[in-house]
């Protein structure tokens, strides 16, 4: 699969994950989110930054939703529910969030 972004063809897997993670930018993330009918807010970007930091600075770690909740509690300095994360990324915060974050597709089972 692929889509057009700034005059370039961006290659994705059949499930919409970037083939080349090096192409990822925040502007590309916004375009990818728009394809999934999501308008990225600061809260979305906090989750995206957390997911990217975990992956690139923690040996390829791709946290599940429970761990994203814990991570966002630290970032936002308050109690966070999984519902809040599903409101941001309705198709699964770890999977859909990871896809928009430009990460490779996670091979683990389940989201929570």
CNS distance restraints for C-alpha pairs under 8 A (distance, minus, plus):
assign (resid   1 and name CA) (resid  11 and name CA) 6.04 0.50 0.50
assign (resid   1 and name CA) (resid  12 and name CA) 5.16 0.50 0.50
assign (resid   1 and name CA) (resid  13 and name CA) 5.86 0.50 0.50
assign (resid   1 and name CA) (resid  14 and name CA) 5.67 0.50 0.50
assign (resid   1 and name CA) (resid  16 and name CA) 7.16 0.50 0.50
assign (resid   2 and name CA) (resid   9 and name CA) 6.36 0.50 0.50
assign (resid   2 and name CA) (resid  10 and name CA) 5.30 0.50 0.50
assign (resid   2 and name CA) (resid  11 and name CA) 4.34 0.50 0.50
assign (resid   2 and name CA) (resid  12 and name CA) 5.25 0.50 0.50
assign (resid   2 and name CA) (resid  13 and name CA) 7.94 0.50 0.50
assign (resid   3 and name CA) (resid   9 and name CA) 5.66 0.50 0.50
assign (resid   3 and name CA) (resid  10 and name CA) 5.35 0.50 0.50
assign (resid   3 and name CA) (resid  11 and name CA) 6.83 0.50 0.50
assign (resid   3 and name CA) (resid  12 and name CA) 7.90 0.50 0.50
assign (resid   4 and name CA) (resid   8 and name CA) 5.53 0.50 0.50
assign (resid   4 and name CA) (resid   9 and name CA) 4.66 0.50 0.50
assign (resid   4 and name CA) (resid  10 and name CA) 6.03 0.50 0.50
assign (resid   5 and name CA) (resid   9 and name CA) 6.36 0.50 0.50
assign (resid   5 and name CA) (resid  10 and name CA) 6.70 0.50 0.50
assign (resid   5 and name CA) (resid  28 and name CA) 7.28 0.50 0.50
assign (resid   5 and name CA) (resid  31 and name CA) 7.39 0.50 0.50
assign (resid  10 and name CA) (resid  18 and name CA) 7.59 0.50 0.50
assign (resid  11 and name CA) (resid  18 and name CA) 6.28 0.50 0.50
assign (resid  11 and name CA) (resid  19 and name CA) 5.75 0.50 0.50
assign (resid  11 and name CA) (resid  20 and name CA) 7.50 0.50 0.50
assign (resid  12 and name CA) (resid  16 and name CA) 5.12 0.50 0.50
assign (resid  12 and name CA) (resid  17 and name CA) 5.11 0.50 0.50
assign (resid  12 and name CA) (resid  18 and name CA) 4.43 0.50 0.50
assign (resid  12 and name CA) (resid  19 and name CA) 5.00 0.50 0.50
assign (resid  13 and name CA) (resid  17 and name CA) 5.23 0.50 0.50
assign (resid  13 and name CA) (resid  18 and name CA) 6.41 0.50 0.50
assign (resid  13 and name CA) (resid  19 and name CA) 6.12 0.50 0.50
assign (resid  16 and name CA) (resid  99 and name CA) 6.93 0.50 0.50
assign (resid  17 and name CA) (resid  99 and name CA) 5.17 0.50 0.50
assign (resid  17 and name CA) (resid 100 and name CA) 7.80 0.50 0.50
assign (resid  17 and name CA) (resid 102 and name CA) 6.79 0.50 0.50
assign (resid  17 and name CA) (resid 103 and name CA) 7.11 0.50 0.50
assign (resid  17 and name CA) (resid 104 and name CA) 6.20 0.50 0.50
assign (resid  17 and name CA) (resid 105 and name CA) 6.26 0.50 0.50
assign (resid  18 and name CA) (resid  99 and name CA) 7.37 0.50 0.50
assign (resid  18 and name CA) (resid 102 and name CA) 5.88 0.50 0.50
assign (resid  18 and name CA) (resid 103 and name CA) 7.14 0.50 0.50
assign (resid  18 and name CA) (resid 104 and name CA) 6.86 0.50 0.50
assign (resid  19 and name CA) (resid 104 and name CA) 7.71 0.50 0.50
assign (resid  20 and name CA) (resid  24 and name CA) 7.97 0.50 0.50
assign (resid  21 and name CA) (resid 102 and name CA) 5.58 0.50 0.50
assign (resid  21 and name CA) (resid 103 and name CA) 6.31 0.50 0.50
assign (resid  21 and name CA) (resid 104 and name CA) 7.32 0.50 0.50
assign (resid  24 and name CA) (resid  28 and name CA) 6.01 0.50 0.50
assign (resid  24 and name CA) (resid  29 and name CA) 6.95 0.50 0.50
assign (resid  24 and name CA) (resid 101 and name CA) 7.66 0.50 0.50
assign (resid  24 and name CA) (resid 102 and name CA) 5.62 0.50 0.50
assign (resid  25 and name CA) (resid  29 and name CA) 6.20 0.50 0.50
assign (resid  26 and name CA) (resid  30 and name CA) 6.26 0.50 0.50
assign (resid  27 and name CA) (resid  31 and name CA) 6.39 0.50 0.50
assign (resid  28 and name CA) (resid  32 and name CA) 6.11 0.50 0.50
assign (resid  29 and name CA) (resid  33 and name CA) 6.00 0.50 0.50
assign (resid  29 and name CA) (resid 100 and name CA) 5.34 0.50 0.50
assign (resid  29 and name CA) (resid 101 and name CA) 6.39 0.50 0.50
assign (resid  29 and name CA) (resid 102 and name CA) 7.28 0.50 0.50
assign (resid  30 and name CA) (resid  34 and name CA) 6.10 0.50 0.50
assign (resid  30 and name CA) (resid  39 and name CA) 7.19 0.50 0.50
assign (resid  30 and name CA) (resid  40 and name CA) 6.25 0.50 0.50
assign (resid  30 and name CA) (resid 100 and name CA) 7.95 0.50 0.50
assign (resid  31 and name CA) (resid  35 and name CA) 6.43 0.50 0.50
assign (resid  32 and name CA) (resid  36 and name CA) 6.79 0.50 0.50
assign (resid  32 and name CA) (resid 100 and name CA) 5.96 0.50 0.50
assign (resid  33 and name CA) (resid  37 and name CA) 6.32 0.50 0.50
assign (resid  33 and name CA) (resid  38 and name CA) 4.95 0.50 0.50
assign (resid  33 and name CA) (resid  39 and name CA) 6.49 0.50 0.50
assign (resid  33 and name CA) (resid  40 and name CA) 6.86 0.50 0.50
assign (resid  33 and name CA) (resid 100 and name CA) 6.13 0.50 0.50
assign (resid  34 and name CA) (resid  38 and name CA) 5.11 0.50 0.50
assign (resid  34 and name CA) (resid  39 and name CA) 6.07 0.50 0.50
assign (resid  38 and name CA) (resid  89 and name CA) 7.97 0.50 0.50
assign (resid  40 and name CA) (resid  44 and name CA) 5.51 0.50 0.50
assign (resid  40 and name CA) (resid  45 and name CA) 6.78 0.50 0.50
assign (resid  41 and name CA) (resid  45 and name CA) 6.31 0.50 0.50
assign (resid  42 and name CA) (resid  46 and name CA) 6.17 0.50 0.50
assign (resid  43 and name CA) (resid  47 and name CA) 6.52 0.50 0.50
assign (resid  43 and name CA) (resid  88 and name CA) 7.83 0.50 0.50
assign (resid  44 and name CA) (resid  48 and name CA) 6.21 0.50 0.50
assign (resid  44 and name CA) (resid  88 and name CA) 6.33 0.50 0.50
assign (resid  45 and name CA) (resid  49 and name CA) 5.92 0.50 0.50
assign (resid  46 and name CA) (resid  50 and name CA) 6.13 0.50 0.50
assign (resid  46 and name CA) (resid  72 and name CA) 7.75 0.50 0.50
assign (resid  46 and name CA) (resid  75 and name CA) 7.73 0.50 0.50
assign (resid  47 and name CA) (resid  51 and name CA) 6.14 0.50 0.50
assign (resid  47 and name CA) (resid  68 and name CA) 7.57 0.50 0.50
assign (resid  47 and name CA) (resid  72 and name CA) 7.03 0.50 0.50
assign (resid  47 and name CA) (resid  97 and name CA) 7.36 0.50 0.50
assign (resid  48 and name CA) (resid  52 and name CA) 6.14 0.50 0.50
assign (resid  48 and name CA) (resid  97 and name CA) 6.41 0.50 0.50
assign (resid  48 and name CA) (resid  98 and name CA) 7.29 0.50 0.50
assign (resid  48 and name CA) (resid 100 and name CA) 7.49 0.50 0.50
assign (resid  48 and name CA) (resid 101 and name CA) 5.26 0.50 0.50
assign (resid  49 and name CA) (resid  53 and name CA) 5.99 0.50 0.50
assign (resid  49 and name CA) (resid 101 and name CA) 7.64 0.50 0.50
assign (resid  50 and name CA) (resid  54 and name CA) 6.10 0.50 0.50
assign (resid  50 and name CA) (resid  68 and name CA) 7.94 0.50 0.50
assign (resid  50 and name CA) (resid  71 and name CA) 7.34 0.50 0.50
assign (resid  50 and name CA) (resid  72 and name CA) 7.91 0.50 0.50
assign (resid  51 and name CA) (resid  55 and name CA) 6.18 0.50 0.50
assign (resid  51 and name CA) (resid  62 and name CA) 6.82 0.50 0.50
assign (resid  51 and name CA) (resid  63 and name CA) 7.26 0.50 0.50
assign (resid  51 and name CA) (resid  68 and name CA) 7.91 0.50 0.50
assign (resid  51 and name CA) (resid  97 and name CA) 7.72 0.50 0.50
assign (resid  51 and name CA) (resid  98 and name CA) 6.65 0.50 0.50
assign (resid  51 and name CA) (resid 101 and name CA) 6.99 0.50 0.50
assign (resid  52 and name CA) (resid  56 and name CA) 5.95 0.50 0.50
assign (resid  52 and name CA) (resid 101 and name CA) 6.43 0.50 0.50
assign (resid  52 and name CA) (resid 102 and name CA) 7.99 0.50 0.50
assign (resid  52 and name CA) (resid 103 and name CA) 7.21 0.50 0.50
assign (resid  53 and name CA) (resid  57 and name CA) 5.39 0.50 0.50
assign (resid  53 and name CA) (resid  58 and name CA) 7.28 0.50 0.50
assign (resid  54 and name CA) (resid  58 and name CA) 5.05 0.50 0.50
assign (resid  54 and name CA) (resid  59 and name CA) 7.78 0.50 0.50
assign (resid  54 and name CA) (resid  60 and name CA) 6.98 0.50 0.50
assign (resid  54 and name CA) (resid  61 and name CA) 5.55 0.50 0.50
assign (resid  54 and name CA) (resid  62 and name CA) 6.62 0.50 0.50
assign (resid  54 and name CA) (resid  63 and name CA) 7.49 0.50 0.50
assign (resid  55 and name CA) (resid  59 and name CA) 6.33 0.50 0.50
assign (resid  55 and name CA) (resid  60 and name CA) 4.15 0.50 0.50
assign (resid  55 and name CA) (resid  61 and name CA) 4.67 0.50 0.50
assign (resid  55 and name CA) (resid  62 and name CA) 5.78 0.50 0.50
assign (resid  55 and name CA) (resid 103 and name CA) 7.65 0.50 0.50
assign (resid  56 and name CA) (resid  60 and name CA) 5.88 0.50 0.50
assign (resid  56 and name CA) (resid  61 and name CA) 7.80 0.50 0.50
assign (resid  62 and name CA) (resid  94 and name CA) 7.53 0.50 0.50
assign (resid  62 and name CA) (resid  98 and name CA) 7.87 0.50 0.50
assign (resid  62 and name CA) (resid 106 and name CA) 6.79 0.50 0.50
assign (resid  63 and name CA) (resid  67 and name CA) 5.53 0.50 0.50
assign (resid  63 and name CA) (resid  68 and name CA) 6.13 0.50 0.50
assign (resid  63 and name CA) (resid  94 and name CA) 6.69 0.50 0.50
assign (resid  64 and name CA) (resid  68 and name CA) 6.26 0.50 0.50
assign (resid  64 and name CA) (resid  94 and name CA) 5.50 0.50 0.50
assign (resid  64 and name CA) (resid 110 and name CA) 7.87 0.50 0.50
assign (resid  64 and name CA) (resid 111 and name CA) 5.35 0.50 0.50
assign (resid  64 and name CA) (resid 112 and name CA) 5.66 0.50 0.50
assign (resid  65 and name CA) (resid  69 and name CA) 6.14 0.50 0.50
assign (resid  65 and name CA) (resid  82 and name CA) 6.99 0.50 0.50
assign (resid  65 and name CA) (resid  92 and name CA) 7.74 0.50 0.50
assign (resid  65 and name CA) (resid  93 and name CA) 6.11 0.50 0.50
assign (resid  65 and name CA) (resid  94 and name CA) 5.59 0.50 0.50
assign (resid  65 and name CA) (resid 111 and name CA) 5.51 0.50 0.50
assign (resid  65 and name CA) (resid 112 and name CA) 4.83 0.50 0.50
assign (resid  66 and name CA) (resid  70 and name CA) 6.52 0.50 0.50
assign (resid  66 and name CA) (resid  82 and name CA) 7.27 0.50 0.50
assign (resid  66 and name CA) (resid 111 and name CA) 7.94 0.50 0.50
assign (resid  66 and name CA) (resid 112 and name CA) 5.35 0.50 0.50
assign (resid  67 and name CA) (resid  71 and name CA) 6.08 0.50 0.50
assign (resid  68 and name CA) (resid  72 and name CA) 6.00 0.50 0.50
assign (resid  68 and name CA) (resid  93 and name CA) 7.94 0.50 0.50
assign (resid  68 and name CA) (resid  94 and name CA) 7.54 0.50 0.50
assign (resid  69 and name CA) (resid  73 and name CA) 6.16 0.50 0.50
assign (resid  69 and name CA) (resid  80 and name CA) 5.99 0.50 0.50
assign (resid  69 and name CA) (resid  81 and name CA) 6.56 0.50 0.50
assign (resid  69 and name CA) (resid  82 and name CA) 6.18 0.50 0.50
assign (resid  69 and name CA) (resid  85 and name CA) 7.46 0.50 0.50
assign (resid  70 and name CA) (resid  74 and name CA) 6.60 0.50 0.50
assign (resid  70 and name CA) (resid  80 and name CA) 7.64 0.50 0.50
assign (resid  71 and name CA) (resid  75 and name CA) 6.38 0.50 0.50
assign (resid  72 and name CA) (resid  76 and name CA) 5.69 0.50 0.50
assign (resid  72 and name CA) (resid  77 and name CA) 7.77 0.50 0.50
assign (resid  72 and name CA) (resid  80 and name CA) 6.85 0.50 0.50
assign (resid  73 and name CA) (resid  77 and name CA) 5.32 0.50 0.50
assign (resid  73 and name CA) (resid  78 and name CA) 5.25 0.50 0.50
assign (resid  73 and name CA) (resid  79 and name CA) 5.53 0.50 0.50
assign (resid  73 and name CA) (resid  80 and name CA) 5.60 0.50 0.50
assign (resid  74 and name CA) (resid  78 and name CA) 7.25 0.50 0.50
assign (resid  80 and name CA) (resid  84 and name CA) 6.81 0.50 0.50
assign (resid  81 and name CA) (resid  85 and name CA) 7.00 0.50 0.50
assign (resid  82 and name CA) (resid  86 and name CA) 6.24 0.50 0.50
assign (resid  83 and name CA) (resid  87 and name CA) 6.03 0.50 0.50
assign (resid  84 and name CA) (resid  88 and name CA) 6.53 0.50 0.50
assign (resid  85 and name CA) (resid  89 and name CA) 6.11 0.50 0.50
assign (resid  85 and name CA) (resid  90 and name CA) 7.77 0.50 0.50
assign (resid  85 and name CA) (resid  93 and name CA) 5.91 0.50 0.50
assign (resid  86 and name CA) (resid  90 and name CA) 4.54 0.50 0.50
assign (resid  86 and name CA) (resid  91 and name CA) 7.18 0.50 0.50
assign (resid  86 and name CA) (resid  92 and name CA) 6.15 0.50 0.50
assign (resid  86 and name CA) (resid  93 and name CA) 5.93 0.50 0.50
assign (resid  88 and name CA) (resid  93 and name CA) 7.41 0.50 0.50
assign (resid  89 and name CA) (resid  93 and name CA) 4.94 0.50 0.50
assign (resid  89 and name CA) (resid  96 and name CA) 6.13 0.50 0.50
assign (resid  89 and name CA) (resid  97 and name CA) 6.20 0.50 0.50
assign (resid  90 and name CA) (resid  96 and name CA) 7.81 0.50 0.50
assign (resid  91 and name CA) (resid  95 and name CA) 7.34 0.50 0.50
assign (resid  91 and name CA) (resid  96 and name CA) 5.80 0.50 0.50
assign (resid  92 and name CA) (resid  96 and name CA) 5.46 0.50 0.50
assign (resid  92 and name CA) (resid  97 and name CA) 7.15 0.50 0.50
assign (resid  92 and name CA) (resid 111 and name CA) 6.59 0.50 0.50
assign (resid  93 and name CA) (resid  97 and name CA) 4.87 0.50 0.50
assign (resid  93 and name CA) (resid  98 and name CA) 7.44 0.50 0.50
assign (resid  93 and name CA) (resid 111 and name CA) 7.69 0.50 0.50
assign (resid  94 and name CA) (resid  98 and name CA) 5.58 0.50 0.50
assign (resid  94 and name CA) (resid 111 and name CA) 6.29 0.50 0.50
assign (resid  95 and name CA) (resid  99 and name CA) 6.14 0.50 0.50
assign (resid  95 and name CA) (resid 105 and name CA) 7.34 0.50 0.50
assign (resid  95 and name CA) (resid 106 and name CA) 7.10 0.50 0.50
assign (resid  95 and name CA) (resid 111 and name CA) 7.42 0.50 0.50
assign (resid  96 and name CA) (resid 100 and name CA) 6.28 0.50 0.50
assign (resid  97 and name CA) (resid 101 and name CA) 5.96 0.50 0.50
assign (resid  98 and name CA) (resid 102 and name CA) 6.39 0.50 0.50
assign (resid  98 and name CA) (resid 103 and name CA) 5.38 0.50 0.50
assign (resid  98 and name CA) (resid 104 and name CA) 7.46 0.50 0.50
assign (resid  98 and name CA) (resid 105 and name CA) 7.34 0.50 0.50
assign (resid  99 and name CA) (resid 103 and name CA) 5.80 0.50 0.50
assign (resid  99 and name CA) (resid 104 and name CA) 7.13 0.50 0.50
assign (resid  99 and name CA) (resid 105 and name CA) 6.93 0.50 0.50
